[in-house]
Amino acid sequence: MFCYHCQEAKKNKACDTTGICGKKAPLSSLHDLLVYVLKGLSFYAVKAREKNIVQPRLDQFTAESLYATVTNVNFDNAEFVRLISEAVQRRNALCQQLLEIYKQQDSTFEENPPKAAVWQYASIDEAAFIKQGEEFGVLSLEGENKDYHGLRESLIYGVKGLAALIEHCLVLGYEDHNLYDFMHYALDFSTIEHSLDDILAMNLQCGELGLKAMGLLDKANTETFGHPVPTKIHTDVWDKPAILVSGHDLQDLAELLEQTVGTGIDVYTHGEAVVAHAYPKFKKFFNLVGNYGGAWQDQKNQFAKFNGTILVTTNSLQQAKKTYQEKIFTTGMVGWDAIPHIEARKSQQSKNFAELIEQAKQNSPPTLLTETTITMGYGLQSLLALKDDIASAIQSDAIKRIIVIAGCDGRHKERRYYTQLAEALPQDCVILTCGETKYRFNNLDLGEINGIPRLLDAGQSNDFYALITFLQSLQKSLDATDLNAMPVSFNIAWYEQKTLVILWSLFNLGVKNVRLGPTLPPFFNADLLKMLTEKFALKGIDTVEADIEAMLVGE
Ligand code: SF4
C-alpha cells in the first residue's frame, strides 16, 4: 500500500501499512486498480470523441467511480469489485464499437494502446483484483521516472476532485460535456510521461474546469433550492428523536425532510450539510431544527452523543464506533461494508428513507453539545448585495484587507492555527470563508465593520465559486487590474482532493501568495514546488503573527 492522497498521509509522506482514514491495504489496492482501469477506459473515450461518439452513461460512470476513490467516500471492497468489472466491460464494449467504425472506414488505430487499456481480468474475483491492484499502485507503474510520480498524481487527485463536483451536479440533473471531456483527456494524458510544463498546464486546466464545475453546482443548487440568505443557525437540541444528515447532498436532505414531516422526528445537519439552513427551500421544513456538531473529523464523538439515526451522503465517512454502528446509514457513492446503504433513487422518484425513519422513532433525543448560533448564507447573491458597502469601506480604509480562509478541516492539532488566525486578525479585516475549515472559527463573535459582518460564510467548499465571483466583481468596482491588485489574501486549508481543485483554480487565475496549510501536499515534489513557488509564490503556513504581518502587505 502506498497512498498520499490527502493531508493526513502518515508523517506527511504516505500511508504504507494502513490508512489513517481507515482505508486498509486491500481496499487501497482496489482503488489503484479501479483508477488504472478508468485510465484505459478514458483512452477509448478520447478516441471515441474523435469519432463523435459520446456515451453519457459511460461519462457519468467514470465520474462516479473516480469520486468513489476520493478520501473518506467509500470503504466497501465489494463496491470496488463491481466498479472495476463494470469499467472493464464498458471499455471492452467501447473498444469493439470503435474497431468496427475504423474497419468500416478502412483504417486502423495508429497508436499502441497503453497497458491500462488492454488489461483484462480472468474472473470477477476480489482476491485476484486486490493482487492485481498491487501492481498498479502509485510507485509501481511500469517504466516511469520516479520524479514523475508526484506530478502525475497531482493531476489525478485534481481530476478526482473534479469528478466529485461533477457527481454532486449530476445528483441535481446538471451536466456539462466539457467537464467530462477534460476528465477523460486528463486520465488518458496521465498514462504517459510529459514535461513539467505540460503537466503544469494540465493541472491549471483542471483548476479552470474545477471552477466551472463549482459554478455549475452553484447554478444547480440555487435553481433547485433558491439563493441562500444570511441565516442564524441554532446548534442546541430539541427534545424529540432525530436524524442527523452529514455531507454535501442537499437533494438527499430535501427528500428525507419531505418523508419525515408529521412523523415526530426532528432533522439536524452536520458538517457540510449545515448550508441547507440558508436555502429558501429548506426554510419551509419546521422539522429541520438545527446543526449538530462540527466538522467531519469530530464525528466519532459527536455521532455517539447524537443518540439518533445518522445518514452520511458524501465524503466524510469514518469507521463507525460500536456506540452508533447500528444507527448509521450511507447513500450515494458513500459506503462501508458493515453499514446499511440506502439505494439510489429510481428515475422520477425519491430515495426511500423508510427504514431509516422507522429506526429513528425508537431513539432518544440528542445530547446537548453547544448552545451557540452560527451565521451563514453569504452565497453569491448575498455577497453581491454587500458589494457596494464593502467597496466603500475599502476606499475609506475602514476595511484594510479581506482574508479568504477556505477549505477543509481535519485532525491535525496544527489546525488550531486557523482559529488563532481568525482571532488575531486586526479589527479592520474581513474573513470570507467556505467549507468545513469554518468550524475552526464560526462560533467566534468577530463583530462588524460599518454594518458589514467581519465573517462572511458562503457555505460548502464548492461555494468557493461564490467567493471568487464576488471578488472578481469587487475588483471591477475598485478598478483593480486583477485579484493580485486587490486587498485580498488567500489562506487555503486542505485535506482532500476537492480543495486541490480550489488551489489550482487560484493558480489558473494567476493569484499569487496563496498560503496552503496546515502542511503542503506530499506529492508536490521538489520540481513542482519550485515551479509553483517561482510562478505563484505559493507558501506554506508560518506562525499566525508572521502570516498576518505578511498578508497585510500583500505577501
Ligand atoms: Fe492515508 Fe489519506 Fe490515503 Fe487515507 S486517503 S490512506 S489517510 S493518505
Residues whose N, C-alpha, C, O or C-beta is under 5 A from the ligand:
A	BS01	SF4	C3 Y4 H5 C6 E8 A9 K10 C15 G19 I20 C21 K23 T71
